[in-house]
Amino acid sequence: MLKREENHVFAAPVEAVVARWTDADFLTGMMQDQGSREISVTVEHLSSDQIQVAITRQVPVDAPAMIRAVIGSWLDLTQRDVWTRAADGSWSAVRDAKPKGLSAEGQCLLTLTGNADGGATCAAIVSVQSRAPMVAAMVESLMLEDSTKLLRQEFAAVDAASG
């Protein structure tokens, strides 16, 4: 298993950032901008303190030709985010992502807290794990790089939409 920590500061408050990350139209547009296709986003407000987002999409494979020859140029990806508000007003999310046809999966733990200037600080831990014999390290490395790149693009998209 490989892990990476990412941090980002949003100018917008926590509630505005969560509103973006749980808005089906915003997520669909952002994922189209990232190059995804066949995007389906379902948002379910389970309570005032819990929101579930289910996403399916095809993502372009950014990998060496030998990998693309095996898995193709597109991957079907299923993602599920569960957002939960804490008593202090912070929000956290557990994001699980599973590419179809690969014995690998990714997870991202996001925590949004308010900061002194009215913005929000996001701490993220991205992890990937593969159970593919012989190629696990290569698959994990590629998935970690791609997951981190997409997360940074999400940060930028939320910033642009909230600014």
N, C-alpha and C positions, 0 to 999 in steps of 0.2 A: 504494500500500500504506500502510495506517495501522498504527501500533504503539502499545502502551501497556504500561507496567511496573506491576506490582502486587506488593506485599510483604505477608506475613502471618507472625505468630509464633504457633505452636501450643504449648500447654502440654504436649502429649503428645510423646514421643520420635519420631524419624524413622521407626523401624520400625512404630510404631502408626499413624502417618499414612499410610504406604504401604499398610499392611494395610487401612485403610478405603477408600482410592482404588482398591484392586484386589479388593474384595469385591463379588461380583455382587449379593447381596441388599441390601447397604448402598446401592450405586449405584442399583439399581432403586427403592428407597424414596425416596432423595434426589431422583431425577428425577421421580417421581410428585409429590412435594411441590413441585417447581418448576413443575408443571403439564403435564409431558410425558405422553404416552400411547403405547400400542403399543411398549413398551420391551422390548428384547432385549439382554442383556448376556452376553458370553462372556469368561471369563478363562482364559488359558493361561499356565502357568508353564513358560517355555522352558528355564530353568535356575534355580539358586538366586540368580542375579544379574540375571535378566531376566524380566519379566512383561509379557504383551501383553493389553490389554483392548480388545474390539471391542464397540461399542454402536450399535444402531440405535434410533431413536425418532422420534416426531412431536412437534415443539415448537410451542407457540402463537406466532403472529407478532405481535410487539409493534411495530407500525409504523403510519404514517398510513393512512387509509382508501384513498387512491389506490394505495398499494403493495399493500395486502391485496387490492384489486380485481384486481390483476395476478397475484399469486402465491398468493392464498388466505389463509385464516386459520390454516392449519397447514402446516409444512414437514417433509418427511421428511429427517432428519439422520443421516448416517453418521459415526461418530467412532472413531478408533483411537488408543489411548494405548500407548506402549512405554516401560516403566519399566526403568531400568538402574541397578544398584548399582555405585558406584565403590569402589576399594580402600580409601579412607578412611572408608567407611560411609555416605557421602552417597548420595542417590538423585536421578536426574533422569528426566524424562519428556518425550517429544515427543508432543504431541497434535495430530492432524490431524482437522479437521471439514469435512465437505462437505454442504451442503444440496442435495437433489435439485431439479433444475429451475432452479437459479441458476448463472450463470457466476461463482461466487465461492467462496472457501474461507477457512477460518480455521486458525490454528495457535497453539498455546500451548506454550512451553518452560518447564517447571517444574524447579526445583532445590531439593531439601530437604537442609539441613545441620543437624547438631546444634548446640545452643547451650549456654552454660555452665551454665544452670539445669536441663538435662536435657530441655528442649523442642526444638522444631524450627523453623527459620526457612525460609520458602518465598519464593523469588524467582521471579516469573512474568513472562514477556514474551508478551503477546497480540498477534497480528498478523492482519490480514484483507486480502484482496486480491480485487478484482473485475475481470473482463474485459468487463463489460457496457458497451457504448458508451453515451455520453450520461448514464448514471445511476450510473456507477462510484463517484463520490465519495459520493453519497447512500447507496448500498448498503453501502459500506465503513463509513461512519459509523454506520449503524444496526446492522450486524453487530458492530462494535467495542463499541458501548454494550451490546448484548445479551450478547455473550460475556463482557464484564467483569462485568456484573450476575450472570450465572450462576456465574462463578468465585468471586465474593464470597459467593454463597449456598453454594457448595461448601465454602469455608473455614468458614463458620458451621456447616454440617452436620457436617463432620469434627470441629470443636471440640466440638459438643454430644455426639457419639457417643464421643469419646475422653476426655471429662472425667470 
